[in-house]
Amino acid sequence: MFREQVRRPEPSGLSRDRLARPLLDATGPGGVLLLAPAGSGKTTLLAQIAGTPGMPTAWYRARPEDRSEDALVRHVTEALAVVLPEALDATTADQLILATETGVPTPVRLIVDDVHELAGSPAEQALERFLEYRPRHLRLLLGSRRPLSLNTPRLIVSGELLVLDGDDLRFRSWEVEELFRSVYREPLSPEAAAALTRRTGGWAAGLQLFHLATMGKSSAERIRAATELGGRSRMVRAYLTRNVLAELDPERREFLLITSTLGRLTGPLCDALLDRTGSAAVLEELETLQFFTTSTDDGSTYRYHQVLQTHLEGLLIDELGTAASREIHARSARLLEDAGHPREAMRAYALGDDWASVARLLQVGGATAVGQDWVARSELPDDDPWLALARARRYFRSGSVAAAVEAYRHAESMLDDPDFQARCADERALAEIWSAHPQPFGRAATPVRRTAQAIRQATRRVPSTREGAGGALEDGTIELLAGRFVNARELFSPLAADPTGRPVGRLCARLGLVVTELVDGNWSEAEVPLEEIALSAELEELPWFARLARGLQAAVLLATRPEGWRLDGCASLAEDCRRDGDQWGSLLMAIFIGAARLRAGQDEEAADWLRRATVEAARLEARTPQAWASALAAVALARIRHAGAAEQLKEAEGLTRSAALTGAYRLLDHARQLAETGPSRSGRSVRLFTLGGFRLELDGKPVSWPSLRPRARSLLLLLAINHDRDVHRERLIDALWPDAPADAGTHRLQVAASTVRQCLAGLGFGDQVVQRNGDAYRLVLPGAWVDLAEFETRLQRARRSGSVTDWSAVLEIAAGELLPEVGAADWVLAERDRYRLAAADAAVQVAGLARDAQALRAAQRAVELDPFRDSSWLLLAELQEGQGDPTAAALTRREHARVCAELEVTPEVRPARDGSRVRA
């Protein structure tokens, strides 16, 4: 055995909390399997876990010669010997299980990497038995390129195994940006990071190879390389050839090479292209083996990983020549067209240089077959009107409205055909709706144009109701713009979940739902859904929408992870929008950045971005975004007591009225309140009390509460006793609306949370006091003194010191019952008892440690707090007797006996001071 097999690698790379957290969770499953292709970052992640302090970690990397049970056991015992005080004596898996039960006395982590080397061997069977029967305090982490013969479903269902696959391990775009900035020290802009993520599919090895290939190059060269990266990179090709394709037999290699021309893979299509049968089984096998092949619809269709796809396309030309490659692409295109897949067919025709067929499909497919990635990357011929139309559509889908309008006019002039000219004119009219000076609205020609007109009109003035509106997308957008966020959520939810709806409508609804989550304060959970929306938009070939989602994601990260360099990334996105003539993207990015900086407490910077947004909105005649930006700017300026706050507030009020933006009034009320009183965080004292009754003090004076509905007030009190802790939505609904159906309960909770948030904002505590994190809510009063937190702090200090002073401090803060005003509400009883019994313990400790009157008062308090504790009664009677008051002691014993009689228990008997036995 080589010592290197049990030597733990040094941690390296970017530490990703979303992956490390479940692996480090001591309460999670006892086994974890990382199952992903070569280069996915399995070893890097496992090395980072191994290097995390807190639990001894043994390391073993399997090799092809370790396929016997004896070899496996020998290596595992050798690995464990590094972290255990005594070596284990075992030669079989069963002996190893017994040895670890006694020889591993404390929690230990065992990592076995490259387990795929043991697949189908006695060693793998022994490993499965060890995983199932090992002691629970020995956690087992496995890394493998291919599935094992373990009964994975049973282990997952039983809670014994957690599986992370290639999709879990792939880098998200914000992680790529952070990787290149903090690890490689070669920053990428958010756009370049997103492009690199898209080209590599977030594949860890691809990112590393890109870094090695571009080291020392200028920023512009690296950005250009990121947008052009594919499998043609020399380093990527060498890696794939040596570590991926070398594992295949010639037949499988040829299958991959030829079928790569399809792009969209199904069993029948591959059979027809190869003139054979059995392709469906091959595709299923490739996916099962984690061979850079994925399916998103349970095996109906498959795709090769982007890097492998591009590599195979280049390899096809290298090995078969240009002419043969064109012929195979032509056959693939005809098969795809016949099967009803025009997008993929168009791409195959383009790769085969058959632009006449591309133009024909554009003519037949209309606006549904545009914006493809190959269009964006290809130099289209200039002499075909249908390709000119494709170029115009590409501009429009990228947000370059002015360029799109001119390109439509140019295409319209190239063909003297009434139908073609009408199509160009209608699409141009759709683009002109979004121009800086839109034409008067006429009769809509299509549902798409009708929707665009309704939404564009809503940016100029929001209707007060939805009467007369169109579909759910228009209605939801209008409600969102108006600030009626609960209504917007109700309209967007079914649209976002409808798999049969138009992709653009579904993506708009999903993005709208994320915005309502942000309004609810749920910023920390927004980055993942925004990443998914961006990727879906790229897949649907909607580049402007992808840019919008990326921009909002960058702003969310700026607010939740406020490293200074993130602002540069956000600013570069805004600059890219201006460079490309994307005025709407530039406006929205300015609002996103301003809102993010406002949430992060960077009020001056927020005001600058938001006032810039008002200027850009005015230029686009978009009064609704202008009103929102102006209202947010008013809040920012009021927070810092800026000299221009009053003027900004007046401007925002005028814009809000002109846009009929009723939903923004609460922002203006908040700004007005801040202008008058200043923000609560600017050195003001905030104290929250719940023991002895709920009250909130500001600068030593109780806050006068406005009228709140009973359930909203109960929600405030429930969140108050859990201050700065997440309370899950289901717990809140069960406590406050136990009989409501799930949907109704969720809706009522959202309304109540919004009411409490507005109430606290109106009192000067800001609009982020009630936060939403995923499915949980949290009350956060920054810098506030909270009696329950102080109680816990004093209790821990007293338990450590045992001094009468510290125990007295605990008793001092226990001013009374927890929230007595809510009575016997189920949601408070358990917590109330916990604090009452803890206070009773403190009273007993003071009574036992103090002297004279202090001890007596503490004993009496202990009896009041917990009348069912014998020791408190006995201690009180003894203290009364010891201080020369036998009458009071007798009365105490008699009252104790009465309490015991009511409970039908026998009072404790203990020796009296004169040696006789007395009943307490």
Order of alpha helices (4+ residues) and beta strands (2+ residues): alpha-beta-alpha-beta-alpha-alpha-beta-alpha-beta-alpha-beta-alpha-alpha-alpha-alpha-alpha-alpha-alpha-alpha-alpha-beta-beta-alpha-alpha-alpha-alpha-alpha-alpha-alpha-alpha-alpha-alpha-alpha-alpha-alpha-alpha-alpha-alpha-alpha-alpha-alpha-alpha-beta-beta-beta-alpha-beta-alpha-alpha-beta-beta-beta-alpha-alpha-alpha-alpha-alpha-alpha-beta-beta
